[in-house]
């Protein structure tokens, strides 16, 4: 009776038959990324591909969780390195006097902006007249819309209307 477990001991696991339980060496091997895969993921991330796209291009496709667990640094570094290269080239173009690059730089990096001031007034610069349409009868609205259509020979964009 020396092989009997006591109340505080865990009993030995029963050995299963030939087809039961996990066998040593069974299952998928652990994912181990290669140096080439790391370089590939970094480049793809830098090119702007989404994580969903990148996961399909590693081996025959891997789970997003696997991609994130094994390639987080490459995903981050790829975007950072690409942004640094684009920023460097943009800065060079600005310093060379490229007007388009200079405008873009001032708007995004210096927070400059173009503004247009639009003022709307009524007839002869007076206040805009408003009407509470809920208090106007349907017949009056139909008459008003017909009168407006007859009185304005041009479309709203200023072109001559065809009758």
C-alpha atoms as an extended CHARMM CRD file, in Angstrom:
* protein
*
       163  EXT
         1         1  UNK       CA              0.0000000000        0.0000000000        0.0000000000  PROA      1               0.0000000000
         2         2  UNK       CA              2.9960000000        2.2910000000       -0.2430000000  PROA      2               0.0000000000
         3         3  UNK       CA              1.8410000000        3.4420000000       -3.7070000000  PROA      3               0.0000000000
         4         4  UNK       CA             -1.5110000000        4.7550000000       -2.4560000000  PROA      4               0.0000000000
         5         5  UNK       CA             -1.6930000000        8.5860000000       -2.3880000000  PROA      5               0.0000000000
         6         6  UNK       CA             -2.4510000000       10.3370000000        0.8680000000  PROA      6               0.0000000000
         7         7  UNK       CA             -5.2190000000       12.9290000000        1.1810000000  PROA      7               0.0000000000
         8         8  UNK       CA             -2.7790000000       15.7630000000        0.4090000000  PROA      8               0.0000000000
         9         9  UNK       CA             -1.0280000000       14.1490000000       -2.5440000000  PROA      9               0.0000000000
        10        10  UNK       CA             -2.2060000000       14.3450000000       -6.0940000000  PROA      10              0.0000000000
        11        11  UNK       CA             -2.8080000000       10.8890000000       -7.5710000000  PROA      11              0.0000000000
        12        12  UNK       CA             -0.6450000000        9.8270000000      -10.4930000000  PROA      12              0.0000000000
        13        13  UNK       CA             -2.2630000000       10.5320000000      -13.8240000000  PROA      13              0.0000000000
        14        14  UNK       CA             -3.6970000000        7.4640000000      -15.4130000000  PROA      14              0.0000000000
        15        15  UNK       CA             -2.0180000000        6.4390000000      -18.5920000000  PROA      15              0.0000000000
        16        16  UNK       CA             -4.4330000000        6.2960000000      -21.4630000000  PROA      16              0.0000000000
        17        17  UNK       CA             -4.6050000000        3.8050000000      -24.2380000000  PROA      17              0.0000000000
        18        18  UNK       CA             -2.9430000000        4.0160000000      -27.6100000000  PROA      18              0.0000000000
        19        19  UNK       CA             -5.3440000000        6.7070000000      -28.9970000000  PROA      19              0.0000000000
        20        20  UNK       CA             -5.9740000000        8.8130000000      -25.9000000000  PROA      20              0.0000000000
        21        21  UNK       CA             -4.2990000000       11.9360000000      -24.5280000000  PROA      21              0.0000000000
        22        22  UNK       CA             -1.5380000000       14.1350000000      -25.8560000000  PROA      22              0.0000000000
        23        23  UNK       CA              1.5310000000       12.3780000000      -27.1090000000  PROA      23              0.0000000000
        24        24  UNK       CA              4.9690000000       13.7800000000      -26.6890000000  PROA      24              0.0000000000
        25        25  UNK       CA              5.9310000000       15.7360000000      -29.7720000000  PROA      25              0.0000000000
        26        26  UNK       CA              2.3240000000       15.9430000000      -30.9720000000  PROA      26              0.0000000000
        27        27  UNK       CA              0.7990000000       19.1780000000      -32.1720000000  PROA      27              0.0000000000
        28        28  UNK       CA              2.1160000000       22.1130000000      -34.1250000000  PROA      28              0.0000000000
        29        29  UNK       CA              5.6890000000       23.2210000000      -33.4120000000  PROA      29              0.0000000000
        30        30  UNK       CA              6.1610000000       26.5790000000      -31.6950000000  PROA      30              0.0000000000
        31        31  UNK       CA              6.3460000000       29.5730000000      -34.0360000000  PROA      31              0.0000000000
        32        32  UNK       CA              9.9100000000       30.8750000000      -34.3390000000  PROA      32              0.0000000000
        33        33  UNK       CA             10.3240000000       33.8490000000      -36.7050000000  PROA      33              0.0000000000
        34        34  UNK       CA             13.3050000000       33.9660000000      -39.0210000000  PROA      34              0.0000000000
        35        35  UNK       CA             15.4920000000       37.0010000000      -39.6270000000  PROA      35              0.0000000000
        36        36  UNK       CA             14.1010000000       37.2230000000      -43.1740000000  PROA      36              0.0000000000
        37        37  UNK       CA             10.5270000000       37.2540000000      -41.8360000000  PROA      37              0.0000000000
        38        38  UNK       CA             11.4050000000       40.0030000000      -39.3670000000  PROA      38              0.0000000000
        39        39  UNK       CA             12.8730000000       42.0870000000      -42.1870000000  PROA      39              0.0000000000
        40        40  UNK       CA              9.8200000000       41.3850000000      -44.3840000000  PROA      40              0.0000000000
        41        41  UNK       CA              7.3180000000       42.4230000000      -41.6900000000  PROA      41              0.0000000000
        42        42  UNK       CA              9.2510000000       45.6320000000      -40.9690000000  PROA      42              0.0000000000
        43        43  UNK       CA              9.3020000000       46.5440000000      -44.6630000000  PROA      43              0.0000000000
        44        44  UNK       CA              5.6080000000       45.7500000000      -45.2070000000  PROA      44              0.0000000000
        45        45  UNK       CA              4.6570000000       47.8080000000      -42.1710000000  PROA      45              0.0000000000
        46        46  UNK       CA              6.6920000000       50.6950000000      -43.5280000000  PROA      46              0.0000000000
        47        47  UNK       CA              4.9230000000       50.4530000000      -46.8860000000  PROA      47              0.0000000000
        48        48  UNK       CA              1.6490000000       51.0630000000      -45.0640000000  PROA      48              0.0000000000
        49        49  UNK       CA              0.0990000000       47.6060000000      -45.2540000000  PROA      49              0.0000000000
        50        50  UNK       CA             -2.3950000000       46.7790000000      -42.5310000000  PROA      50              0.0000000000
        51        51  UNK       CA             -1.7580000000       44.1150000000      -39.9290000000  PROA      51              0.0000000000
        52        52  UNK       CA             -4.4750000000       42.0260000000      -41.5880000000  PROA      52              0.0000000000
        53        53  UNK       CA             -2.6140000000       42.1780000000      -44.9180000000  PROA      53              0.0000000000
        54        54  UNK       CA              0.7790000000       41.4940000000      -43.3970000000  PROA      54              0.0000000000
        55        55  UNK       CA             -0.4150000000       38.4090000000      -41.5390000000  PROA      55              0.0000000000
        56        56  UNK       CA             -1.4130000000       36.8120000000      -44.8500000000  PROA      56              0.0000000000
        57        57  UNK       CA              2.0600000000       37.3940000000      -46.3190000000  PROA      57              0.0000000000
        58        58  UNK       CA              4.0810000000       35.7250000000      -43.5530000000  PROA      58              0.0000000000
        59        59  UNK       CA              4.5740000000       32.0560000000      -44.4040000000  PROA      59              0.0000000000
        60        60  UNK       CA              1.2020000000       30.7390000000      -45.5660000000  PROA      60              0.0000000000
        61        61  UNK       CA             -0.6250000000       33.1540000000      -43.2850000000  PROA      61              0.0000000000
        62        62  UNK       CA             -0.4490000000       33.4280000000      -39.5260000000  PROA      62              0.0000000000
        63        63  UNK       CA             -2.8840000000       34.5390000000      -36.8410000000  PROA      63              0.0000000000
        64        64  UNK       CA             -2.9390000000       38.2110000000      -35.8960000000  PROA      64              0.0000000000
        65        65  UNK       CA             -2.1200000000       37.1790000000      -32.3320000000  PROA      65              0.0000000000
        66        66  UNK       CA              1.0110000000       35.3870000000      -33.5640000000  PROA      66              0.0000000000
        67        67  UNK       CA              2.0130000000       38.3820000000      -35.6680000000  PROA      67              0.0000000000
        68        68  UNK       CA              1.5660000000       40.7600000000      -32.7400000000  PROA      68              0.0000000000
        69        69  UNK       CA              3.3400000000       38.4670000000      -30.2800000000  PROA      69              0.0000000000
        70        70  UNK       CA              6.4010000000       37.8340000000      -32.4390000000  PROA      70              0.0000000000
        71        71  UNK       CA              6.7030000000       40.9570000000      -34.6200000000  PROA      71              0.0000000000
        72        72  UNK       CA              5.5340000000       43.9010000000      -32.4840000000  PROA      72              0.0000000000
        73        73  UNK       CA              8.9220000000       45.6230000000      -32.6310000000  PROA      73              0.0000000000
        74        74  UNK       CA              9.1630000000       45.2060000000      -36.4200000000  PROA      74              0.0000000000
        75        75  UNK       CA              5.6290000000       46.5400000000      -36.9520000000  PROA      75              0.0000000000
        76        76  UNK       CA              6.4420000000       49.6600000000      -34.9360000000  PROA      76              0.0000000000
        77        77  UNK       CA              9.9280000000       50.1470000000      -36.3610000000  PROA      77              0.0000000000
        78        78  UNK       CA              8.7490000000       49.7470000000      -39.9530000000  PROA      78              0.0000000000
        79        79  UNK       CA              6.2730000000       52.5970000000      -39.6620000000  PROA      79              0.0000000000
        80        80  UNK       CA              8.7190000000       54.7860000000      -37.7550000000  PROA      80              0.0000000000
        81        81  UNK       CA             11.5560000000       54.2560000000      -40.2570000000  PROA      81              0.0000000000
        82        82  UNK       CA              9.2790000000       54.9060000000      -43.2470000000  PROA      82              0.0000000000
        83        83  UNK       CA              7.8950000000       58.0770000000      -41.6670000000  PROA      83              0.0000000000
        84        84  UNK       CA             11.4360000000       59.2360000000      -40.9380000000  PROA      84              0.0000000000
        85        85  UNK       CA             12.4820000000       58.7170000000      -44.5680000000  PROA      85              0.0000000000
        86        86  UNK       CA              9.4210000000       60.5370000000      -45.9100000000  PROA      86              0.0000000000
        87        87  UNK       CA              9.9530000000       63.3600000000      -43.4310000000  PROA      87              0.0000000000
        88        88  UNK       CA             13.6150000000       63.6140000000      -44.4200000000  PROA      88              0.0000000000
        89        89  UNK       CA             12.7630000000       63.8150000000      -48.1110000000  PROA      89              0.0000000000
        90        90  UNK       CA             10.0010000000       66.3560000000      -47.5090000000  PROA      90              0.0000000000
        91        91  UNK       CA             12.3780000000       68.5040000000      -45.4770000000  PROA      91              0.0000000000
        92        92  UNK       CA             14.9670000000       68.3240000000      -48.2700000000  PROA      92              0.0000000000
        93        93  UNK       CA             12.3640000000       69.4550000000      -50.8050000000  PROA      93              0.0000000000
        94        94  UNK       CA             11.3290000000       72.3300000000      -48.5290000000  PROA      94              0.0000000000
        95        95  UNK       CA             14.9390000000       73.4360000000      -48.1780000000  PROA      95              0.0000000000
        96        96  UNK       CA             15.3740000000       73.2270000000      -51.9740000000  PROA      96              0.0000000000
        97        97  UNK       CA             12.4980000000       75.7060000000      -52.3710000000  PROA      97              0.0000000000
        98        98  UNK       CA              9.7650000000       73.3440000000      -53.5850000000  PROA      98              0.0000000000
        99        99  UNK       CA              6.6870000000       75.5530000000      -53.1790000000  PROA      99              0.0000000000
       100       100  UNK       CA              4.2160000000       72.6900000000      -52.8150000000  PROA      100             0.0000000000
       101       101  UNK       CA              6.3520000000       71.0470000000      -50.1490000000  PROA      101             0.0000000000
       102       102  UNK       CA              6.7420000000       74.3930000000      -48.3610000000  PROA      102             0.0000000000
       103       103  UNK       CA              2.9710000000       74.9500000000      -48.3040000000  PROA      103             0.0000000000
       104       104  UNK       CA              2.3340000000       71.4360000000      -47.0300000000  PROA      104             0.0000000000
       105       105  UNK       CA              5.0340000000       71.8250000000      -44.3530000000  PROA      105             0.0000000000
       106       106  UNK       CA              3.6560000000       75.1240000000      -43.0700000000  PROA      106             0.0000000000
       107       107  UNK       CA              0.1400000000       73.7140000000      -42.8560000000  PROA      107             0.0000000000
       108       108  UNK       CA              1.0480000000       70.4440000000      -41.1160000000  PROA      108             0.0000000000
       109       109  UNK       CA              4.1320000000       71.2990000000      -39.1000000000  PROA      109             0.0000000000
       110       110  UNK       CA              3.5920000000       74.9730000000      -38.3390000000  PROA      110             0.0000000000
       111       111  UNK       CA             -0.2230000000       74.8200000000      -38.0850000000  PROA      111             0.0000000000
       112       112  UNK       CA             -0.6780000000       77.5740000000      -40.6610000000  PROA      112             0.0000000000
       113       113  UNK       CA             -3.9730000000       77.5320000000      -42.4980000000  PROA      113             0.0000000000
       114       114  UNK       CA             -5.8170000000       79.2680000000      -45.2550000000  PROA      114             0.0000000000
       115       115  UNK       CA             -9.0570000000       80.8970000000      -44.2520000000  PROA      115             0.0000000000
       116       116  UNK       CA            -11.8700000000       82.3060000000      -46.2850000000  PROA      116             0.0000000000
       117       117  UNK       CA            -14.2800000000       84.7390000000      -44.7500000000  PROA      117             0.0000000000
       118       118  UNK       CA            -17.7930000000       84.4360000000      -46.1390000000  PROA      118             0.0000000000
       119       119  UNK       CA            -20.5190000000       86.8360000000      -45.0940000000  PROA      119             0.0000000000
       120       120  UNK       CA            -24.1190000000       86.3580000000      -46.0930000000  PROA      120             0.0000000000
       121       121  UNK       CA            -26.5650000000       89.2470000000      -46.0660000000  PROA      121             0.0000000000
       122       122  UNK       CA            -30.0310000000       89.9500000000      -47.2940000000  PROA      122             0.0000000000
       123       123  UNK       CA            -31.0650000000       92.3450000000      -50.0710000000  PROA      123             0.0000000000
       124       124  UNK       CA            -28.9820000000       95.5400000000      -50.2800000000  PROA      124             0.0000000000
       125       125  UNK       CA            -26.7320000000       94.3290000000      -47.4660000000  PROA      125             0.0000000000
       126       126  UNK       CA            -29.5690000000       94.1970000000      -44.9640000000  PROA      126             0.0000000000
       127       127  UNK       CA            -30.4250000000       91.3440000000      -42.6190000000  PROA      127             0.0000000000
       128       128  UNK       CA            -31.5840000000       88.0130000000      -43.9690000000  PROA      128             0.0000000000
       129       129  UNK       CA            -35.3490000000       87.6730000000      -43.8040000000  PROA      129             0.0000000000
       130       130  UNK       CA            -36.5880000000       84.4380000000      -42.3180000000  PROA      130             0.0000000000
       131       131  UNK       CA            -40.0480000000       82.9270000000      -42.3990000000  PROA      131             0.0000000000
       132       132  UNK       CA            -41.4880000000       80.2840000000      -40.1040000000  PROA      132             0.0000000000
       133       133  UNK       CA            -42.7180000000       77.8770000000      -42.7630000000  PROA      133             0.0000000000
       134       134  UNK       CA            -44.7930000000       75.9250000000      -40.2630000000  PROA      134             0.0000000000
       135       135  UNK       CA            -47.1420000000       78.9030000000      -40.1350000000  PROA      135             0.0000000000
       136       136  UNK       CA            -47.5100000000       79.2170000000      -43.9180000000  PROA      136             0.0000000000
       137       137  UNK       CA            -50.2040000000       77.2760000000      -45.7850000000  PROA      137             0.0000000000
       138       138  UNK       CA            -49.2880000000       74.7290000000      -48.4230000000  PROA      138             0.0000000000
       139       139  UNK       CA            -51.0620000000       76.7490000000      -51.0800000000  PROA      139             0.0000000000
       140       140  UNK       CA            -49.0730000000       79.8740000000      -50.1730000000  PROA      140             0.0000000000
       141       141  UNK       CA            -45.8090000000       77.9150000000      -50.3540000000  PROA      141             0.0000000000
       142       142  UNK       CA            -46.6760000000       76.5570000000      -53.7950000000  PROA      142             0.0000000000
       143       143  UNK       CA            -47.5090000000       80.0620000000      -55.0410000000  PROA      143             0.0000000000
       144       144  UNK       CA            -44.2830000000       81.4300000000      -53.5620000000  PROA      144             0.0000000000
       145       145  UNK       CA            -42.1150000000       78.7360000000      -55.1540000000  PROA      145             0.0000000000
       146       146  UNK       CA            -43.7760000000       79.3300000000      -58.5600000000  PROA      146             0.0000000000
       147       147  UNK       CA            -43.2500000000       83.0840000000      -58.2320000000  PROA      147             0.0000000000
       148       148  UNK       CA            -39.5760000000       82.5750000000      -57.3780000000  PROA      148             0.0000000000
       149       149  UNK       CA            -39.1010000000       80.2030000000      -60.3230000000  PROA      149             0.0000000000
       150       150  UNK       CA            -40.7390000000       82.6580000000      -62.7220000000  PROA      150             0.0000000000
       151       151  UNK       CA            -38.7880000000       85.6350000000      -61.3640000000  PROA      151             0.0000000000
       152       152  UNK       CA            -35.3150000000       84.0660000000      -61.6190000000  PROA      152             0.0000000000
       153       153  UNK       CA            -34.2270000000       83.4190000000      -65.2000000000  PROA      153             0.0000000000
       154       154  UNK       CA            -30.9420000000       81.8690000000      -64.0790000000  PROA      154             0.0000000000
       155       155  UNK       CA            -30.0530000000       78.6840000000      -62.2470000000  PROA      155             0.0000000000
       156       156  UNK       CA            -28.4620000000       78.9100000000      -58.8410000000  PROA      156             0.0000000000
       157       157  UNK       CA            -25.0010000000       78.6760000000      -60.3810000000  PROA      157             0.0000000000
       158       158  UNK       CA            -25.6430000000       81.7530000000      -62.5500000000  PROA      158             0.0000000000
       159       159  UNK       CA            -26.1280000000       80.0030000000      -65.9190000000  PROA      159             0.0000000000
       160       160  UNK       CA            -29.0920000000       80.9100000000      -68.0960000000  PROA      160             0.0000000000
       161       161  UNK       CA            -32.0060000000       78.5570000000      -67.5170000000  PROA      161             0.0000000000
       162       162  UNK       CA            -33.6180000000       76.7080000000      -70.3830000000  PROA      162             0.0000000000
       163       163  UNK       CA            -37.4320000000       76.9120000000      -70.2940000000  PROA      163             0.0000000000
